[in-house]
Structure formats: C-alpha cells, structure tokens
Amino acid sequence: MGRYDDGGTASQLFTSLGTFMRRCLFCVLSVGSIPAHFAFIMDGNRRYAKKKNMEVEAGHRRGFSSLMLVLKYCYELGVKYVTIYAFSIENFKRKPAEVQNLMDLLLEKINGMLKEESIVNQYGVRVYFIGNLKLLSEPVRVAAEKVMTATANNSKVVLLVCLAYTSSDEIVHAVQESCKHKLDKIQALNGYKVSNGVINREKRVKKISSLMVPDVEESLALKAHTACNGVVEAVEGTERINGATAYSVEEYCDKKDEGTGEKQGEHPTIKLVDVEKNMYMAVAPDPNILLRSSGETRLSNFLIWQTSNCLLYSPAALWPEIGLWHVVWAVLNFQCNLPYLEKKKKQL
Ligand SMILES: *[C@@H]1O[C@H](CO)[C@@H](O)[C@H](O)[C@H]1NC(C)=O
C-alpha cells in the first residue's frame, strides 16, 4: 500500500472518493425538500463546439455525456421526474445535414437505453417520449416506442424526453383530442339516426379541424380552442333538441356565427380538465425547477403550460459544462424559494 503502480488504481480511488463526497453532500441537501420534477433546456452544445474548435456533432456528444451525469445526480438526489428538451419542432428547420446528424445521434442513444449497462437499467427508469412523434423518421420513432414499451413496468424514476415537441403543438393536440373525445361521447349518446344532422356535423368538424393544423407562427392554439368550443357547443345543442331532424348542426353553427348573443355556460364545453388530461405531459406533475444553460432566459416554447409555478434557473455555463455544482445550486435555490413558491401556488 501507499504506492500506486498504475494511474488506474489512483483514478479509481479518486472516483470512489468523489462518489463518497457526493453522497455526503446529497445527504445534507436531502434534509431540505428535494424537487419532484426537474426540467432541463440543454442549450449551448453548438456554442461549446465553436469555442473548443470542434465539429458541431462533437459538441452534441459532449452535451450527451453531460446529460448522463446530470441524470445520475438527479436520481441519486431522489428527484423522481426529469424532463429534457431533446429536439424541438423548430429544430427541424436547421440545416438538413445537422438535423440528420442529430437524428443519427438520437437513434444511437435511444437504442443504447436498452443496453444492460445503461442508466435506464441502472436506476430502473421509465422513459416517455413526449411530443409529436409522427414527425420523426421511422427508425427513430420505432426505437422510441420500443423503449417506452420496454420500460413501461419501471416505476422508481421517470425520464421524459421531449422530442419533436413544442408547447403550442402540445396544446393544440390536447384541444383536438378533447374535441374528439367529446364528439365521440356525444355521437355515442345520440347514435346516427339523424342522418341529415350527421352529414352536416361531419362537414362542420372537417372545417374546424383544418383550422386546427398546428401553426406555431400564428399561435393558433387559442383560436383552435375557441373554434372547437363552438363546434362542441353546436353538436351538444343538437343533443338537447333530441333527434329533431329539422334543426341541423350546420344551421345551429351558422346561427352562432351570426353572434346571436349566446349566453356562456348554456351548453357543455371543453373544460380545462379535458385539455389537461390530453396533454402529452399529463403523465407527470408540473416541474418544480427548470434549468436552462448558456444564460438564456427564454422558454423557447418548452412546457409553457406547465411552468406557471416553476423556478427558473439559468446559469451562464454552456450545456456541456453543466455539472454537479449547477445541480446542487439549483436545488439550493429551490429550497430557498420554496416558501414563496408554495404561497404563490395557494394563490393560483
Ligand atoms: C409488464 O408487466 C405486465 C403485467 O405484469 C407484463 O404482461 C408485461 O410483459 C411486462 N412488460 C415488460 C416489458 O416487462
């Protein structure tokens, strides 16, 4: 003892010492409240690559290593839910070669999740891919679905990977789903005996759904919501009339369009709970902290529905530079702000 024959033994010793120190630190932190849900916007991989004179792809790979460490720290700390913004719908607008490289990297990493030694198996992580997965190329989508199925019985900790995601797209999707469910329910109640009404109803729905194509630029979510409530009210209106063929949906809608001084709450509408239930993120509670690296303070269309009572933390470090101390500092920040956050939550 006392003499190291190779660097391996020394570095092993330092690693163990590091792990031990980290565990001690986390024990102390755990005296306070640990956030249940930690969200990350991993910003700055490209800037990091530029700063270090690397290829962009190397920057993304460094970013991935950083993510693995951050995940490990979160799960060691007892954070149950971690959400990461892996790829935004907006990112499809980047140069095709970069998008392709990113997709290849994603595919490699998603497939890696099922390997024995992966962090997913190590910590018993349940993985969800959150977003409009239809927009992904087939291999990536298939891999993502495979991981979701394979981890479906894990319950200890949860990783939500936002892929082909934007908040406005999520909201529009949730409103569309709410409308669909409402319509299905009404149609099941009514049956299809009112043939005239049914044809008109379908026409009307088509018109509405063409309005509801996700369009981030114009933020149609709100408009879609309004339009949708219109059609549901209209259809439920026919339900009230109870099979009267004379009064078709189309007529009812036209009447509404003329603005005949419709009283609010007269017909059942899509409610907040309906929309919330249909959010992709409905599988997790709202995040408690959102960390965005690179000192950026924009939300960039990430979890805007879910962050009304969330602490934002944006250290200046680029994502590949994010490490243990940023996580610790974020948790300390959360603990200091907890009384304030809880007071605000009660006022909501
Ligand atoms: C999960 O559990 C269910 C029921 O216990 C079982 O049928 C299914 O095969 C399990 N899935 C995996 C991936 O282990």
The ligand as an SDF file (V2000), in Angstrom:
LIG
                    3D

 14 14  0  0  0  0  0  0  0  0999 V2000
  -45.0500   -5.6010  -17.6900 C   0  0  0  0  0  0  0  0  0  0  0  0
  -45.9550   -6.2420  -16.8190 O   0  0  0  0  0  0  0  0  0  0  0  0
  -47.0280   -6.8920  -17.5000 C   0  0  0  0  0  0  0  0  0  0  0  0
  -48.0100   -7.4310  -16.4630 C   0  0  0  0  0  0  0  0  0  0  0  0
  -47.3780   -7.7850  -15.2740 O   0  0  0  0  0  0  0  0  0  0  0  0
  -46.4890   -7.9730  -18.4120 C   0  0  0  0  0  0  0  0  0  0  0  0
  -47.5260   -8.6040  -19.1120 O   0  0  0  0  0  0  0  0  0  0  0  0
  -45.5030   -7.3410  -19.4140 C   0  0  0  0  0  0  0  0  0  0  0  0
  -44.9220   -8.3350  -20.2090 O   0  0  0  0  0  0  0  0  0  0  0  0
  -44.4180   -6.5690  -18.6790 C   0  0  0  0  0  0  0  0  0  0  0  0
  -43.6030   -5.8550  -19.6620 N   0  0  0  0  0  0  0  0  0  0  0  0
  -42.2780   -5.8520  -19.6520 C   0  0  0  0  0  0  0  0  0  0  0  0
  -41.6050   -5.0730  -20.7250 C   0  0  0  0  0  0  0  0  0  0  0  0
  -41.6220   -6.4210  -18.8110 O   0  0  0  0  0  0  0  0  0  0  0  0
  1  2  1  0
  1 10  1  0
  2  3  1  0
  3  4  1  0
  3  6  1  0
  4  5  1  0
  6  7  1  0
  6  8  1  0
  8  9  1  0
  8 10  1  0
 10 11  1  0
 11 12  1  0
 12 13  1  0
 12 14  2  0
M  END
$$$$
